[in-house]
Amino acid sequence: MSMINETFADAVGYVYLDGEFYNLYDREANPSLANHSLHYGGLVFEGERAYEGRIFRSEDHSKRLVRSAELAKTPAPGVTVDIIEKAKYDLLEKNGFKNAYLRAFIFRGPGLGVKAGKDIQTHFAVVAKPASVYWPDHILENGLRLHTVDTRKISHHSIKQTSKASANYQASQIASYSAMEMGYDDALMYDPKGKYIVELPVANPFFIKDEVLYTPKTAKDFDKTPFLPGITRDTIINIVAPKLGLTVVEKHIALSDVLHADEAFSVGSATEVTPIAEINNTAYLMNDIPPSDIYNFRRSGPVTHKVMQAYAEHVRSPVVV
Ligand SMILES: Cc1ncc(COP(=O)(O)O)c(C=O)c1O
């Protein structure tokens, strides 16, 4: 039995590590059991999609990876945006993948003892797998059923939420798991003070009222933002919504605002635009939508459907990099 995340079991072919290509299961490509990041969570990563051989906003993801490494104090000297870009595209080519999901990540080598300092070597790796449908069938059919949970986002005083640091995902995992134990598909998380709704475990939310889109706002001092302001969120705000003539308002959002919305959806590189059917048992507008080659959902609110369609077209556009 493999000890590697089984969602990458179909990443047959090659993986990239520190300038070399290996098979996913090669001994040299797998961290030691004394790996520092495995024990203490000091790994930073990106999740991104390639559409017809073009990685959507690839450079933005690579820049965020470098920045996450700095914020999480896992500096990786020599791992530049150019090196990350080349590794990602070389890996796609080597595997012959055109539509794929990629994970680029920086992590520490062996070392037991939390004080990593600069002595422990850092590594840079990329794994990829052919693109697959993210959600199970019942969510494609009905949309997401979410519930708020006790587990809040970690404070920026501890770990910057603007860094895509694996340690942040311990809270995300517990939140998701708790919501599933309660019989829902996933969680909706509060900020560290428990005042505002900020995000899903791995995606940013949008709420629609009277055809206006609302989404949690970033802090003035960006790295104090209590959630990860994603690249997909940015694409919706700055490209998709203007194209559709929709207004977006970034504001603090309380649960009462959420429960008075007409529609809701979540966004992320992996999950793309996902209709939300209900939050805390309050149902949103959901209609049957026509089948499509570029999205997999079968029901959605009417404005969400327009956003889903426009996003799916945008990421596949040959002029987009
Ligand atoms: C916590 C969290 N928020 C938001 C997002 C969406 O970010 P992006 O659109 O950059 O993928 C992700 C994506 O993985 C995430 O993990």
The ligand as a Tripos MOL2 file, in Angstrom:
@<TRIPOS>MOLECULE
LIG
   16    16     1     0     0
SMALL
NO_CHARGES

@<TRIPOS>ATOM
      1 C1         -8.1600   28.2160    1.9630 C.3       1 LIG1
      2 C2         -8.3620   28.5190    0.5220 C.ar      1 LIG1
      3 N1         -9.0520   29.6150    0.1790 N.ar      1 LIG1
      4 C3         -9.2400   29.9510   -1.1210 C.ar      1 LIG1
      5 C4         -8.7470   29.1610   -2.1360 C.ar      1 LIG1
      6 C5         -8.9190   29.5620   -3.5770 C.3       1 LIG1
      7 O1         -7.6820   30.0040   -4.0430 O.3       1 LIG1
      8 P1         -7.3030   29.9660   -5.5860 P.3       1 LIG1
      9 O2         -8.4330   30.5920   -6.3110 O.co2     1 LIG1
     10 O3         -6.0660   30.7820   -5.6750 O.co2     1 LIG1
     11 O4         -7.1170   28.5540   -5.9520 O.co2     1 LIG1
     12 C6         -8.0290   28.0070   -1.8330 C.ar      1 LIG1
     13 C7         -7.5110   27.1620   -2.8970 C.2       1 LIG1
     14 O5         -6.9690   26.1340   -2.7180 O.2       1 LIG1
     15 C8         -7.8310   27.6800   -0.4740 C.ar      1 LIG1
     16 O6         -7.1520   26.5800   -0.1420 O.3       1 LIG1
@<TRIPOS>BOND
     1     1     2 1
     2     2     3 ar
     3     2    15 ar
     4     3     4 ar
     5     4     5 ar
     6     5     6 1
     7     5    12 ar
     8     6     7 1
     9     7     8 1
    10     8     9 2
    11     8    10 1
    12     8    11 1
    13    12    13 1
    14    12    15 ar
    15    13    14 2
    16    15    16 1
@<TRIPOS>SUBSTRUCTURE
     1 LIG1         1 GROUP 0 **** ****
